[in-house]
Amino acid sequence: MIHPVRTDLFASKAPLEWALVGNGILFTAQIPIGADGQVVEGGIEAQTRQTLDNLIHTLEKAGAGPEALTQVLIYVTAREDLATVNRVYAEYVSEPYPNRAAIIVSGFAREEMLVEMVAYAAVEAPLPA
């Protein structure tokens, strides 16, 4: 059975859920938007922090934390931003680190976005919707 995770993140107008749980696995994709639905300003560091804050919030709403992460796919628009992303990412996760990939892309649905993360986590049981 698949259950949506109810978060306090900005309610997207797109046909999507911020996170779903199925068979004990959390599936989520996070972007650098604030509570107003706008992409945060301040460059790659600010956008990475917002994306990770959104991810941690989502994990907590699913009854987990960063230690539950099993895999994180990081997409950035500039290779030179990876050092900053890695530094900030290391503030949010600890050993044993989740499996990870970093992919350079030409852009995102929102032109001003510099980073997006897709994550999977092991969760005990879905919280009631």
Backbone as XML, in Angstrom:
<?xml version="1.0"?>
<chain id="A" units="angstrom">
  <residue number="1" name="MET">
    <atom name="N" x="0.837" y="-1.179" z="0.000"/>
    <atom name="CA" x="0.000" y="0.000" z="0.000"/>
    <atom name="C" x="0.884" y="1.246" z="0.000"/>
  </residue>
  <residue number="2" name="ILE">
    <atom name="N" x="0.468" y="2.249" z="-0.718"/>
    <atom name="CA" x="1.215" y="3.496" z="-0.819"/>
    <atom name="C" x="0.485" y="4.572" z="-0.023"/>
  </residue>
  <residue number="3" name="HIS">
    <atom name="N" x="1.264" y="5.313" z="0.791"/>
    <atom name="CA" x="0.690" y="6.363" z="1.631"/>
    <atom name="C" x="1.445" y="7.672" z="1.400"/>
  </residue>
  <residue number="4" name="PRO">
    <atom name="N" x="0.737" y="8.784" z="1.193"/>
    <atom name="CA" x="1.423" y="10.070" z="1.112"/>
    <atom name="C" x="1.904" y="10.498" z="2.486"/>
  </residue>
  <residue number="5" name="VAL">
    <atom name="N" x="2.985" y="11.244" z="2.514"/>
    <atom name="CA" x="3.504" y="11.831" z="3.742"/>
    <atom name="C" x="3.029" y="13.276" z="3.774"/>
  </residue>
  <residue number="6" name="ARG">
    <atom name="N" x="2.282" y="13.636" z="4.778"/>
    <atom name="CA" x="1.783" y="15.004" z="4.904"/>
    <atom name="C" x="2.866" y="15.886" z="5.509"/>
  </residue>
  <residue number="7" name="THR">
    <atom name="N" x="3.264" y="16.903" z="4.753"/>
    <atom name="CA" x="4.304" y="17.828" z="5.206"/>
    <atom name="C" x="3.709" y="19.221" z="5.333"/>
  </residue>
  <residue number="8" name="ASP">
    <atom name="N" x="4.520" y="20.124" z="5.831"/>
    <atom name="CA" x="4.144" y="21.535" z="5.894"/>
    <atom name="C" x="4.802" y="22.316" z="4.764"/>
  </residue>
  <residue number="9" name="LEU">
    <atom name="N" x="5.325" y="21.614" z="3.764"/>
    <atom name="CA" x="5.951" y="22.274" z="2.627"/>
    <atom name="C" x="4.887" y="22.946" z="1.763"/>
  </residue>
  <residue number="10" name="PHE">
    <atom name="N" x="5.310" y="23.906" z="0.970"/>
    <atom name="CA" x="4.411" y="24.625" z="0.082"/>
    <atom name="C" x="3.625" y="23.637" z="-0.771"/>
  </residue>
  <residue number="11" name="ALA">
    <atom name="N" x="2.329" y="23.814" z="-0.840"/>
    <atom name="CA" x="1.469" y="22.919" z="-1.618"/>
    <atom name="C" x="1.646" y="23.207" z="-3.111"/>
  </residue>
  <residue number="12" name="SER">
    <atom name="N" x="2.271" y="22.297" z="-3.798"/>
    <atom name="CA" x="2.533" y="22.463" z="-5.224"/>
    <atom name="C" x="1.235" y="22.428" z="-6.022"/>
  </residue>
  <residue number="13" name="LYS">
    <atom name="N" x="1.193" y="23.229" z="-7.087"/>
    <atom name="CA" x="0.051" y="23.184" z="-8.001"/>
    <atom name="C" x="0.207" y="22.043" z="-9.005"/>
  </residue>
  <residue number="14" name="ALA">
    <atom name="N" x="1.418" y="21.489" z="-9.085"/>
    <atom name="CA" x="1.669" y="20.364" z="-9.992"/>
    <atom name="C" x="1.032" y="19.104" z="-9.412"/>
  </residue>
  <residue number="15" name="PRO">
    <atom name="N" x="0.715" y="18.142" z="-10.251"/>
    <atom name="CA" x="0.112" y="16.900" z="-9.772"/>
    <atom name="C" x="1.176" y="15.984" z="-9.149"/>
  </residue>
  <residue number="16" name="LEU">
    <atom name="N" x="1.508" y="16.251" z="-7.876"/>
    <atom name="CA" x="2.541" y="15.475" z="-7.198"/>
    <atom name="C" x="2.337" y="15.489" z="-5.696"/>
  </residue>
  <residue number="17" name="GLU">
    <atom name="N" x="2.951" y="14.539" z="-5.035"/>
    <atom name="CA" x="3.091" y="14.516" z="-3.580"/>
    <atom name="C" x="4.558" y="14.787" z="-3.296"/>
  </residue>
  <residue number="18" name="TRP">
    <atom name="N" x="4.855" y="15.485" z="-2.210"/>
    <atom name="CA" x="6.254" y="15.717" z="-1.861"/>
    <atom name="C" x="6.936" y="14.426" z="-1.448"/>
  </residue>
  <residue number="19" name="ALA">
    <atom name="N" x="6.160" y="13.489" z="-0.894"/>
    <atom name="CA" x="6.752" y="12.212" z="-0.489"/>
    <atom name="C" x="5.679" y="11.153" z="-0.378"/>
  </residue>
  <residue number="20" name="LEU">
    <atom name="N" x="6.078" y="9.933" z="-0.676"/>
    <atom name="CA" x="5.215" y="8.765" z="-0.537"/>
    <atom name="C" x="5.988" y="7.691" z="0.196"/>
  </residue>
  <residue number="21" name="VAL">
    <atom name="N" x="5.259" y="6.841" z="0.923"/>
    <atom name="CA" x="5.859" y="5.671" z="1.549"/>
    <atom name="C" x="5.164" y="4.443" z="0.976"/>
  </residue>
  <residue number="22" name="GLY">
    <atom name="N" x="5.966" y="3.482" z="0.535"/>
    <atom name="CA" x="5.459" y="2.205" z="0.060"/>
    <atom name="C" x="6.413" y="1.102" z="0.463"/>
  </residue>
  <residue number="23" name="ASN">
    <atom name="N" x="5.897" y="0.057" z="1.062"/>
    <atom name="CA" x="6.724" y="-1.084" z="1.486"/>
    <atom name="C" x="7.904" y="-0.670" z="2.364"/>
  </residue>
  <residue number="24" name="GLY">
    <atom name="N" x="7.687" y="0.292" z="3.249"/>
    <atom name="CA" x="8.737" y="0.718" z="4.171"/>
    <atom name="C" x="9.799" y="1.600" z="3.559"/>
  </residue>
  <residue number="25" name="ILE">
    <atom name="N" x="9.563" y="2.093" z="2.341"/>
    <atom name="CA" x="10.526" y="2.967" z="1.672"/>
    <atom name="C" x="9.884" y="4.326" z="1.437"/>
  </residue>
  <residue number="26" name="LEU">
    <atom name="N" x="10.584" y="5.366" z="1.848"/>
    <atom name="CA" x="10.159" y="6.739" z="1.582"/>
    <atom name="C" x="10.749" y="7.157" z="0.244"/>
  </residue>
  <residue number="27" name="PHE">
    <atom name="N" x="9.916" y="7.712" z="-0.618"/>
    <atom name="CA" x="10.325" y="8.240" z="-1.917"/>
    <atom name="C" x="10.055" y="9.740" z="-1.903"/>
  </residue>
  <residue number="28" name="THR">
    <atom name="N" x="11.059" y="10.552" z="-2.175"/>
    <atom name="CA" x="10.843" y="11.995" z="-2.173"/>
    <atom name="C" x="11.814" y="12.692" z="-3.123"/>
  </residue>
  <residue number="29" name="ALA">
    <atom name="N" x="11.383" y="13.826" z="-3.641"/>
    <atom name="CA" x="12.245" y="14.722" z="-4.410"/>
    <atom name="C" x="12.071" y="16.100" z="-3.785"/>
  </residue>
  <residue number="30" name="GLN">
    <atom name="N" x="13.181" y="16.775" z="-3.523"/>
    <atom name="CA" x="13.128" y="18.065" z="-2.845"/>
    <atom name="C" x="13.840" y="19.133" z="-3.657"/>
  </residue>
  <residue number="31" name="ILE">
    <atom name="N" x="13.278" y="20.328" z="-3.599"/>
    <atom name="CA" x="13.822" y="21.476" z="-4.319"/>
    <atom name="C" x="13.996" y="22.631" z="-3.345"/>
  </residue>
  <residue number="32" name="PRO">
    <atom name="N" x="14.722" y="23.670" z="-3.748"/>
    <atom name="CA" x="15.031" y="24.774" z="-2.837"/>
    <atom name="C" x="13.942" y="25.845" z="-2.761"/>
  </residue>
  <residue number="33" name="ILE">
    <atom name="N" x="12.731" y="25.427" z="-2.365"/>
    <atom name="CA" x="11.666" y="26.424" z="-2.218"/>
    <atom name="C" x="11.357" y="26.633" z="-0.748"/>
  </residue>
  <residue number="34" name="GLY">
    <atom name="N" x="10.990" y="27.872" z="-0.447"/>
    <atom name="CA" x="10.609" y="28.227" z="0.905"/>
    <atom name="C" x="9.110" y="28.077" z="1.097"/>
  </residue>
  <residue number="35" name="ALA">
    <atom name="N" x="8.641" y="28.510" z="2.260"/>
    <atom name="CA" x="7.230" y="28.383" z="2.621"/>
    <atom name="C" x="6.314" y="29.157" z="1.674"/>
  </residue>
  <residue number="36" name="ASP">
    <atom name="N" x="6.859" y="30.174" z="0.990"/>
    <atom name="CA" x="6.060" y="30.968" z="0.054"/>
    <atom name="C" x="5.992" y="30.348" z="-1.343"/>
  </residue>
  <residue number="37" name="GLY">
    <atom name="N" x="6.677" y="29.206" z="-1.531"/>
    <atom name="CA" x="6.665" y="28.546" z="-2.823"/>
    <atom name="C" x="7.683" y="29.091" z="-3.808"/>
  </residue>
  <residue number="38" name="GLN">
    <atom name="N" x="8.488" y="30.047" z="-3.369"/>
    <atom name="CA" x="9.494" y="30.641" z="-4.251"/>
    <atom name="C" x="10.854" y="29.990" z="-4.027"/>
  </residue>
  <residue number="39" name="VAL">
    <atom name="N" x="11.645" y="29.917" z="-5.084"/>
    <atom name="CA" x="13.012" y="29.423" z="-4.971"/>
    <atom name="C" x="13.802" y="30.435" z="-4.154"/>
  </residue>
  <residue number="40" name="VAL">
    <atom name="N" x="14.534" y="29.941" z="-3.140"/>
    <atom name="CA" x="15.293" y="30.848" z="-2.282"/>
    <atom name="C" x="16.431" y="31.493" z="-3.057"/>
  </residue>
  <residue number="41" name="GLU">
    <atom name="N" x="16.748" y="32.705" z="-2.678"/>
    <atom name="CA" x="17.861" y="33.437" z="-3.278"/>
    <atom name="C" x="19.107" y="33.190" z="-2.453"/>
  </residue>
  <residue number="42" name="GLY">
    <atom name="N" x="20.262" y="33.536" z="-3.006"/>
    <atom name="CA" x="21.502" y="33.427" z="-2.249"/>
    <atom name="C" x="22.487" y="32.423" z="-2.814"/>
  </residue>
  <residue number="43" name="GLY">
    <atom name="N" x="22.205" y="31.897" z="-4.000"/>
    <atom name="CA" x="23.153" y="31.016" z="-4.650"/>
    <atom name="C" x="23.072" y="29.574" z="-4.194"/>
  </residue>
  <residue number="44" name="ILE">
    <atom name="N" x="24.091" y="28.813" z="-4.565"/>
    <atom name="CA" x="24.063" y="27.366" z="-4.350"/>
    <atom name="C" x="24.047" y="26.990" z="-2.883"/>
  </residue>
  <residue number="45" name="GLU">
    <atom name="N" x="24.741" y="27.699" z="-2.029"/>
    <atom name="CA" x="24.738" y="27.325" z="-0.604"/>
    <atom name="C" x="23.349" y="27.489" z="0.004"/>
  </residue>
  <residue number="46" name="ALA">
    <atom name="N" x="22.718" y="28.620" z="-0.237"/>
    <atom name="CA" x="21.370" y="28.846" z="0.301"/>
    <atom name="C" x="20.379" y="27.835" z="-0.277"/>
  </residue>
  <residue number="47" name="GLN">
    <atom name="N" x="20.495" y="27.555" z="-1.562"/>
    <atom name="CA" x="19.570" y="26.598" z="-2.180"/>
    <atom name="C" x="19.808" y="25.174" z="-1.677"/>
  </residue>
  <residue number="48" name="THR">
    <atom name="N" x="21.047" y="24.808" z="-1.448"/>
    <atom name="CA" x="21.344" y="23.482" z="-0.908"/>
    <atom name="C" x="20.794" y="23.350" z="0.500"/>
  </residue>
  <residue number="49" name="ARG">
    <atom name="N" x="20.995" y="24.366" z="1.332"/>
    <atom name="CA" x="20.463" y="24.326" z="2.705"/>
    <atom name="C" x="18.940" y="24.215" z="2.695"/>
  </residue>
  <residue number="50" name="GLN">
    <atom name="N" x="18.268" y="24.978" z="1.849"/>
    <atom name="CA" x="16.809" y="24.921" z="1.806"/>
    <atom name="C" x="16.342" y="23.542" z="1.345"/>
  </residue>
  <residue number="51" name="THR">
    <atom name="N" x="17.004" y="22.996" z="0.340"/>
    <atom name="CA" x="16.644" y="21.667" z="-0.156"/>
    <atom name="C" x="16.820" y="20.625" z="0.943"/>
  </residue>
  <residue number="52" name="LEU">
    <atom name="N" x="17.928" y="20.688" z="1.664"/>
    <atom name="CA" x="18.170" y="19.734" z="2.747"/>
    <atom name="C" x="17.242" y="19.971" z="3.929"/>
  </residue>
  <residue number="53" name="ASP">
    <atom name="N" x="16.930" y="21.227" z="4.233"/>
    <atom name="CA" x="15.939" y="21.508" z="5.285"/>
    <atom name="C" x="14.594" y="20.888" z="4.914"/>
  </residue>
  <residue number="54" name="ASN">
    <atom name="N" x="14.203" y="21.016" z="3.651"/>
    <atom name="CA" x="12.948" y="20.419" z="3.185"/>
    <atom name="C" x="13.004" y="18.898" z="3.287"/>
  </residue>
  <residue number="55" name="LEU">
    <atom name="N" x="14.153" y="18.321" z="2.971"/>
    <atom name="CA" x="14.311" y="16.872" z="3.059"/>
    <atom name="C" x="14.208" y="16.402" z="4.509"/>
  </residue>
  <residue number="56" name="ILE">
    <atom name="N" x="14.901" y="17.069" z="5.420"/>
    <atom name="CA" x="14.852" y="16.679" z="6.834"/>
    <atom name="C" x="13.431" y="16.830" z="7.366"/>
  </residue>
  <residue number="57" name="HIS">
    <atom name="N" x="12.757" y="17.910" z="7.016"/>
    <atom name="CA" x="11.359" y="18.105" z="7.425"/>
    <atom name="C" x="10.502" y="16.935" z="6.953"/>
  </residue>
  <residue number="58" name="THR">
    <atom name="N" x="10.676" y="16.537" z="5.706"/>
    <atom name="CA" x="9.899" y="15.439" z="5.142"/>
    <atom name="C" x="10.200" y="14.134" z="5.865"/>
  </residue>
  <residue number="59" name="LEU">
    <atom name="N" x="11.470" y="13.861" z="6.126"/>
    <atom name="CA" x="11.840" y="12.659" z="6.875"/>
    <atom name="C" x="11.181" y="12.648" z="8.248"/>
  </residue>
  <residue number="60" name="GLU">
    <atom name="N" x="11.224" y="13.791" z="8.935"/>
    <atom name="CA" x="10.620" y="13.872" z="10.269"/>
    <atom name="C" x="9.119" y="13.639" z="10.211"/>
  </residue>
  <residue number="61" name="LYS">
    <atom name="N" x="8.450" y="14.173" z="9.202"/>
    <atom name="CA" x="7.010" y="13.961" z="9.053"/>
    <atom name="C" x="6.691" y="12.499" z="8.763"/>
  </residue>
  <residue number="62" name="ALA">
    <atom name="N" x="7.669" y="11.768" z="8.238"/>
    <atom name="CA" x="7.493" y="10.337" z="7.987"/>
    <atom name="C" x="7.931" y="9.495" z="9.184"/>
  </residue>
  <residue number="63" name="GLY">
    <atom name="N" x="8.323" y="10.173" z="10.278"/>
    <atom name="CA" x="8.729" y="9.460" z="11.486"/>
    <atom name="C" x="10.166" y="8.981" z="11.461"/>
  </residue>
  <residue number="64" name="ALA">
    <atom name="N" x="11.010" y="9.634" z="10.668"/>
    <atom name="CA" x="12.406" y="9.221" z="10.540"/>
    <atom name="C" x="13.314" y="10.449" z="10.638"/>
  </residue>
  <residue number="65" name="GLY">
    <atom name="N" x="14.582" y="10.222" z="10.410"/>
    <atom name="CA" x="15.576" y="11.285" z="10.387"/>
    <atom name="C" x="16.601" y="10.983" z="9.320"/>
  </residue>
  <residue number="66" name="PRO">
    <atom name="N" x="17.652" y="11.779" z="9.238"/>
    <atom name="CA" x="18.645" y="11.585" z="8.182"/>
    <atom name="C" x="19.342" y="10.225" z="8.237"/>
  </residue>
  <residue number="67" name="GLU">
    <atom name="N" x="19.351" y="9.602" z="9.421"/>
    <atom name="CA" x="19.975" y="8.280" z="9.530"/>
    <atom name="C" x="19.211" y="7.210" z="8.751"/>
  </residue>
  <residue number="68" name="ALA">
    <atom name="N" x="17.965" y="7.499" z="8.370"/>
    <atom name="CA" x="17.150" y="6.548" z="7.608"/>
    <atom name="C" x="17.416" y="6.613" z="6.110"/>
  </residue>
  <residue number="69" name="LEU">
    <atom name="N" x="18.151" y="7.626" z="5.659"/>
    <atom name="CA" x="18.422" y="7.767" z="4.227"/>
    <atom name="C" x="19.221" y="6.577" z="3.710"/>
  </residue>
  <residue number="70" name="THR">
    <atom name="N" x="18.787" y="6.034" z="2.588"/>
    <atom name="CA" x="19.510" y="4.935" z="1.962"/>
    <atom name="C" x="20.204" y="5.378" z="0.686"/>
  </residue>
  <residue number="71" name="GLN">
    <atom name="N" x="19.612" y="6.336" z="-0.016"/>
    <atom name="CA" x="20.219" y="6.839" z="-1.248"/>
    <atom name="C" x="19.768" y="8.272" z="-1.492"/>
  </residue>
  <residue number="72" name="VAL">
    <atom name="N" x="20.700" y="9.103" z="-1.970"/>
    <atom name="CA" x="20.393" y="10.483" z="-2.343"/>
    <atom name="C" x="21.011" y="10.732" z="-3.716"/>
  </residue>
  <residue number="73" name="LEU">
    <atom name="N" x="20.181" y="11.214" z="-4.622"/>
    <atom name="CA" x="20.636" y="11.595" z="-5.959"/>
    <atom name="C" x="20.633" y="13.121" z="-6.002"/>
  </residue>
  <residue number="74" name="ILE">
    <atom name="N" x="21.782" y="13.706" z="-6.237"/>
    <atom name="CA" x="21.926" y="15.154" z="-6.229"/>
    <atom name="C" x="22.115" y="15.638" z="-7.662"/>
  </residue>
  <residue number="75" name="TYR">
    <atom name="N" x="21.264" y="16.564" z="-8.064"/>
    <atom name="CA" x="21.340" y="17.152" z="-9.400"/>
    <atom name="C" x="21.719" y="18.624" z="-9.247"/>
  </residue>
  <residue number="76" name="VAL">
    <atom name="N" x="22.746" y="19.055" z="-9.960"/>
    <atom name="CA" x="23.164" y="20.458" z="-9.963"/>
    <atom name="C" x="23.360" y="20.914" z="-11.399"/>
  </residue>
  <residue number="77" name="THR">
    <atom name="N" x="23.288" y="22.221" z="-11.584"/>
    <atom name="CA" x="23.467" y="22.764" z="-12.932"/>
    <atom name="C" x="24.920" y="23.148" z="-13.224"/>
  </residue>
  <residue number="78" name="ALA">
    <atom name="N" x="25.777" y="23.160" z="-12.199"/>
    <atom name="CA" x="27.173" y="23.547" z="-12.410"/>
    <atom name="C" x="28.101" y="22.628" z="-11.626"/>
  </residue>
  <residue number="79" name="ARG">
    <atom name="N" x="29.021" y="22.007" z="-12.317"/>
    <atom name="CA" x="29.984" y="21.092" z="-11.686"/>
    <atom name="C" x="30.735" y="21.773" z="-10.544"/>
  </residue>
  <residue number="80" name="GLU">
    <atom name="N" x="31.086" y="23.045" z="-10.730"/>
    <atom name="CA" x="31.856" y="23.752" z="-9.696"/>
    <atom name="C" x="31.070" y="23.952" z="-8.400"/>
  </residue>
  <residue number="81" name="ASP">
    <atom name="N" x="29.764" y="23.750" z="-8.428"/>
    <atom name="CA" x="28.946" y="23.874" z="-7.214"/>
    <atom name="C" x="29.015" y="22.636" z="-6.327"/>
  </residue>
  <residue number="82" name="LEU">
    <atom name="N" x="29.553" y="21.537" z="-6.830"/>
    <atom name="CA" x="29.556" y="20.296" z="-6.059"/>
    <atom name="C" x="30.348" y="20.393" z="-4.762"/>
  </residue>
  <residue number="83" name="ALA">
    <atom name="N" x="31.435" y="21.162" z="-4.740"/>
    <atom name="CA" x="32.210" y="21.305" z="-3.503"/>
    <atom name="C" x="31.352" y="21.946" z="-2.416"/>
  </residue>
  <residue number="84" name="THR">
    <atom name="N" x="30.592" y="22.959" z="-2.762"/>
    <atom name="CA" x="29.710" y="23.613" z="-1.792"/>
    <atom name="C" x="28.597" y="22.670" z="-1.365"/>
  </residue>
  <residue number="85" name="VAL">
    <atom name="N" x="28.003" y="21.984" z="-2.318"/>
    <atom name="CA" x="26.940" y="21.023" z="-1.997"/>
    <atom name="C" x="27.480" y="19.958" z="-1.051"/>
  </residue>
  <residue number="86" name="ASN">
    <atom name="N" x="28.656" y="19.414" z="-1.325"/>
    <atom name="CA" x="29.249" y="18.393" z="-0.458"/>
    <atom name="C" x="29.478" y="18.911" z="0.955"/>
  </residue>
  <residue number="87" name="ARG">
    <atom name="N" x="29.992" y="20.132" z="1.071"/>
    <atom name="CA" x="30.255" y="20.710" z="2.391"/>
    <atom name="C" x="28.968" y="20.852" z="3.193"/>
  </residue>
  <residue number="88" name="VAL">
    <atom name="N" x="27.934" y="21.393" z="2.578"/>
    <atom name="CA" x="26.655" y="21.587" z="3.270"/>
    <atom name="C" x="26.000" y="20.235" z="3.559"/>
  </residue>
  <residue number="89" name="TYR">
    <atom name="N" x="26.021" y="19.346" z="2.595"/>
    <atom name="CA" x="25.434" y="18.013" z="2.746"/>
    <atom name="C" x="26.022" y="17.302" z="3.967"/>
  </residue>
  <residue number="90" name="ALA">
    <atom name="N" x="27.336" y="17.436" z="4.165"/>
    <atom name="CA" x="28.025" y="16.785" z="5.290"/>
    <atom name="C" x="27.545" y="17.310" z="6.648"/>
  </residue>
  <residue number="91" name="GLU">
    <atom name="N" x="26.934" y="18.479" z="6.686"/>
    <atom name="CA" x="26.376" y="19.013" z="7.935"/>
    <atom name="C" x="25.053" y="18.330" z="8.282"/>
  </residue>
  <residue number="92" name="TYR">
    <atom name="N" x="24.423" y="17.695" z="7.310"/>
    <atom name="CA" x="23.093" y="17.115" z="7.500"/>
    <atom name="C" x="23.105" y="15.595" z="7.657"/>
  </residue>
  <residue number="93" name="VAL">
    <atom name="N" x="24.111" y="14.927" z="7.151"/>
    <atom name="CA" x="24.177" y="13.466" z="7.218"/>
    <atom name="C" x="25.463" y="13.036" z="7.920"/>
  </residue>
  <residue number="94" name="SER">
    <atom name="N" x="25.447" y="11.835" z="8.463"/>
    <atom name="CA" x="26.639" y="11.310" z="9.115"/>
    <atom name="C" x="26.799" y="9.834" z="8.767"/>
  </residue>
  <residue number="95" name="GLU">
    <atom name="N" x="27.911" y="9.265" z="9.183"/>
    <atom name="CA" x="28.186" y="7.864" z="8.898"/>
    <atom name="C" x="27.199" y="6.964" z="9.624"/>
  </residue>
  <residue number="96" name="PRO">
    <atom name="N" x="26.804" y="5.865" z="9.047"/>
    <atom name="CA" x="27.126" y="5.456" z="7.677"/>
    <atom name="C" x="26.345" y="6.298" z="6.677"/>
  </residue>
  <residue number="97" name="TYR">
    <atom name="N" x="27.060" y="6.880" z="5.742"/>
    <atom name="CA" x="26.452" y="7.769" z="4.761"/>
    <atom name="C" x="25.546" y="6.998" z="3.813"/>
  </residue>
  <residue number="98" name="PRO">
    <atom name="N" x="24.481" y="7.658" z="3.341"/>
    <atom name="CA" x="23.657" y="6.999" z="2.328"/>
    <atom name="C" x="24.423" y="6.877" z="1.011"/>
  </residue>
  <residue number="99" name="ASN">
    <atom name="N" x="24.046" y="5.901" z="0.220"/>
    <atom name="CA" x="24.573" y="5.792" z="-1.125"/>
    <atom name="C" x="24.222" y="7.085" z="-1.845"/>
  </residue>
  <residue number="100" name="ARG">
    <atom name="N" x="25.087" y="7.530" z="-2.768"/>
    <atom name="CA" x="24.834" y="8.831" z="-3.384"/>
    <atom name="C" x="25.380" y="8.912" z="-4.790"/>
  </residue>
  <residue number="101" name="ALA">
    <atom name="N" x="24.724" y="9.718" z="-5.583"/>
    <atom name="CA" x="25.215" y="10.044" z="-6.921"/>
    <atom name="C" x="25.050" y="11.548" z="-7.110"/>
  </residue>
  <residue number="102" name="ALA">
    <atom name="N" x="25.930" y="12.135" z="-7.899"/>
    <atom name="CA" x="25.827" y="13.547" z="-8.248"/>
    <atom name="C" x="25.795" y="13.646" z="-9.766"/>
  </residue>
  <residue number="103" name="ILE">
    <atom name="N" x="24.798" y="14.369" z="-10.262"/>
    <atom name="CA" x="24.583" y="14.456" z="-11.702"/>
    <atom name="C" x="24.546" y="15.928" z="-12.109"/>
  </residue>
  <residue number="104" name="ILE">
    <atom name="N" x="25.243" y="16.257" z="-13.181"/>
    <atom name="CA" x="25.226" y="17.613" z="-13.719"/>
    <atom name="C" x="24.146" y="17.656" z="-14.798"/>
  </residue>
  <residue number="105" name="VAL">
    <atom name="N" x="23.221" y="18.620" z="-14.682"/>
    <atom name="CA" x="22.115" y="18.746" z="-15.633"/>
    <atom name="C" x="22.136" y="20.133" z="-16.275"/>
  </residue>
  <residue number="106" name="SER">
    <atom name="N" x="21.417" y="20.269" z="-17.366"/>
    <atom name="CA" x="21.394" y="21.560" z="-18.051"/>
    <atom name="C" x="20.392" y="22.536" z="-17.439"/>
  </residue>
  <residue number="107" name="GLY">
    <atom name="N" x="19.465" y="22.040" z="-16.649"/>
    <atom name="CA" x="18.509" y="22.935" z="-16.013"/>
    <atom name="C" x="17.357" y="22.176" z="-15.396"/>
  </residue>
  <residue number="108" name="PHE">
    <atom name="N" x="16.482" y="22.927" z="-14.723"/>
    <atom name="CA" x="15.322" y="22.377" z="-14.031"/>
    <atom name="C" x="14.049" y="23.055" z="-14.514"/>
  </residue>
  <residue number="109" name="ALA">
    <atom name="N" x="12.919" y="22.573" z="-14.037"/>
    <atom name="CA" x="11.626" y="23.141" z="-14.416"/>
    <atom name="C" x="11.547" y="24.621" z="-14.049"/>
  </residue>
  <residue number="110" name="ARG">
    <atom name="N" x="12.137" y="24.974" z="-12.928"/>
    <atom name="CA" x="12.227" y="26.392" z="-12.548"/>
    <atom name="C" x="13.636" y="26.865" z="-12.891"/>
  </residue>
  <residue number="111" name="GLU">
    <atom name="N" x="13.719" y="27.802" z="-13.772"/>
    <atom name="CA" x="15.012" y="28.244" z="-14.306"/>
    <atom name="C" x="15.997" y="28.691" z="-13.231"/>
  </residue>
  <residue number="112" name="GLU">
    <atom name="N" x="15.496" y="29.291" z="-12.143"/>
    <atom name="CA" x="16.372" y="29.827" z="-11.107"/>
    <atom name="C" x="16.929" y="28.757" z="-10.162"/>
  </residue>
  <residue number="113" name="MET">
    <atom name="N" x="16.448" y="27.529" z="-10.284"/>
    <atom name="CA" x="16.939" y="26.451" z="-9.430"/>
    <atom name="C" x="18.332" y="26.009" z="-9.849"/>
  </residue>
  <residue number="114" name="LEU">
    <atom name="N" x="19.177" y="25.761" z="-8.840"/>
    <atom name="CA" x="20.540" y="25.306" z="-9.071"/>
    <atom name="C" x="20.754" y="23.875" z="-8.596"/>
  </residue>
  <residue number="115" name="VAL">
    <atom name="N" x="19.820" y="23.347" z="-7.781"/>
    <atom name="CA" x="19.987" y="22.034" z="-7.174"/>
    <atom name="C" x="18.627" y="21.372" z="-6.965"/>
  </residue>
  <residue number="116" name="GLU">
    <atom name="N" x="18.604" y="20.057" z="-7.041"/>
    <atom name="CA" x="17.433" y="19.254" z="-6.693"/>
    <atom name="C" x="17.963" y="17.933" z="-6.154"/>
  </residue>
  <residue number="117" name="MET">
    <atom name="N" x="17.249" y="17.360" z="-5.196"/>
    <atom name="CA" x="17.660" y="16.078" z="-4.620"/>
    <atom name="C" x="16.506" y="15.100" z="-4.619"/>
  </residue>
  <residue number="118" name="VAL">
    <atom name="N" x="16.800" y="13.883" z="-5.033"/>
    <atom name="CA" x="15.866" y="12.774" z="-4.958"/>
    <atom name="C" x="16.411" y="11.849" z="-3.882"/>
  </residue>
  <residue number="119" name="ALA">
    <atom name="N" x="15.555" y="11.447" z="-2.945"/>
    <atom name="CA" x="16.044" y="10.638" z="-1.833"/>
    <atom name="C" x="15.118" y="9.471" z="-1.544"/>
  </residue>
  <residue number="120" name="TYR">
    <atom name="N" x="15.727" y="8.426" z="-1.013"/>
    <atom name="CA" x="15.020" y="7.225" z="-0.578"/>
    <atom name="C" x="15.454" y="6.946" z="0.851"/>
  </residue>
  <residue number="121" name="ALA">
    <atom name="N" x="14.512" y="6.520" z="1.674"/>
    <atom name="CA" x="14.832" y="6.231" z="3.069"/>
    <atom name="C" x="14.021" y="5.039" z="3.548"/>
  </residue>
  <residue number="122" name="ALA">
    <atom name="N" x="14.583" y="4.309" z="4.500"/>
    <atom name="CA" x="13.882" y="3.193" z="5.128"/>
    <atom name="C" x="13.102" y="3.745" z="6.317"/>
  </residue>
  <residue number="123" name="VAL">
    <atom name="N" x="11.803" y="3.516" z="6.318"/>
    <atom name="CA" x="10.979" y="4.007" z="7.414"/>
    <atom name="C" x="10.226" y="2.824" z="8.029"/>
  </residue>
  <residue number="124" name="GLU">
    <atom name="N" x="9.942" y="2.928" z="9.314"/>
    <atom name="CA" x="9.300" y="1.824" z="10.026"/>
    <atom name="C" x="7.892" y="1.554" z="9.521"/>
  </residue>
  <residue number="125" name="ALA">
    <atom name="N" x="7.068" y="2.573" z="9.544"/>
    <atom name="CA" x="5.682" y="2.411" z="9.116"/>
    <atom name="C" x="5.163" y="3.785" z="8.734"/>
  </residue>
  <residue number="126" name="PRO">
    <atom name="N" x="4.287" y="3.869" z="7.755"/>
    <atom name="CA" x="3.747" y="5.167" z="7.388"/>
    <atom name="C" x="2.880" y="5.754" z="8.491"/>
  </residue>
  <residue number="127" name="LEU">
    <atom name="N" x="2.974" y="7.056" z="8.662"/>
    <atom name="CA" x="2.116" y="7.736" z="9.608"/>
    <atom name="C" x="0.753" y="7.927" z="8.955"/>
  </residue>
  <residue number="128" name="PRO">
    <atom name="N" x="-0.316" y="7.906" z="9.721"/>
    <atom name="CA" x="-1.641" y="8.102" z="9.117"/>
    <atom name="C" x="-1.730" y="9.465" z="8.439"/>
  </residue>
  <residue number="129" name="ALA">
    <atom name="N" x="-2.428" y="9.489" z="7.319"/>
    <atom name="CA" x="-2.563" y="10.741" z="6.558"/>
    <atom name="C" x="-3.521" y="11.685" z="7.246"/>
  </residue>
</chain>
